[in-house]
Structure formats: structure tokens, C-alpha cells
């Protein structure tokens, strides 16, 4: 599978397991198409293809209003997410390669785990949890792309960035 080709369908992104650095990205039939390497303390991540080559990485910037750019090894931007000031998800700015942008909508009222994203034409896809909220692995997601507007790499990068932001929000809420 080419990660940078337009994609429609579902990608399964299991949550990170304790003491395991990476987590797979799977097609519905169980075939691994990518791996996400987590750097939890730094809120960074890397996306590797099916053979283990680096495809993209996210290194957040900023202190008060962080920016999460996901870049290819040659410096091209895949996705850049800037959470909203008061409403991190519904007020987020998402810039894609080729100058396009998306809007994010948090669908669940009490959870930070269900999202829809779209452009000016309409709904492009959704991210839904595949586990219960109070499980040991609450951030296991299914990313469903309804139209071929994004590549699999863009969808993985967007979902993983939202997952990092949600974990950061939960950690900040627990510390308060």
C-alpha cells in the first residue's frame, strides 16, 4: 500500500501498549500498513511504513499555543494542527499539504475520543473509538475516510496528532 496515495476506507489504530514503543496501523483485514513510534514525554511521534522506513514525524512547537506539524524526512509538511485556544478540538486549525485545510468537530459531548473532519464540500471522514472510555487502552481508534480527499499518511498523521492532544488535555486536567 502506498501511504501517500488517496485513500478511502478504514484504518485501525490500536492504542500504545505499556512498555512497547510502537503501535501498528492496520487495515480491516489485519494487514499492517504502518507503525507509529511514540515519544510520550516529548509529545512526539514518528510514522514508519510497513517495512520500517521513516515516512513522517511530528515535533511540536510552542509553549502556550502549541503547533503540531507532521513532516516528511525531506521537509515537506504532511499535516499541521494547531489546537484552539479555549476549545482545543472544535477550534483547531488543520492545514494539509497542497494548501488545503480541514475543520475538526468533536462529536462526543463528554469524551475527547470521537471526531469528524471535513472541508468546504462536506464530511471527509471520522475518528471513532474502538474501546470503552475507561479501559486500559482508551485511545484505540478507527479512522474512516469517506472520500478520497486524504492520503492514508495524512489520515494517520491527523488521527495520531489528535490522540496526542487528547492525552495532553487529560494529563493537564489530572494535574489540576
Buried (B, 14 or more C-beta within 10 A) or exposed (E): EEBBEEBBBBBBBBBBEEEEEBBBBBBEEEEEBBBBBBBEEEBBBBBBBBEEEEBBBBBBEEEEEBBBBBBBEEEEBBBBBBBEEEEBBBBBBBBBBEEEEBBBBBBEEEEBBBBBBBBEEEEBBBBBBBBEEEEEBBBBBBBBBBBEBBBBBBBBBBBBBBBBBBBBBEEEEEEE
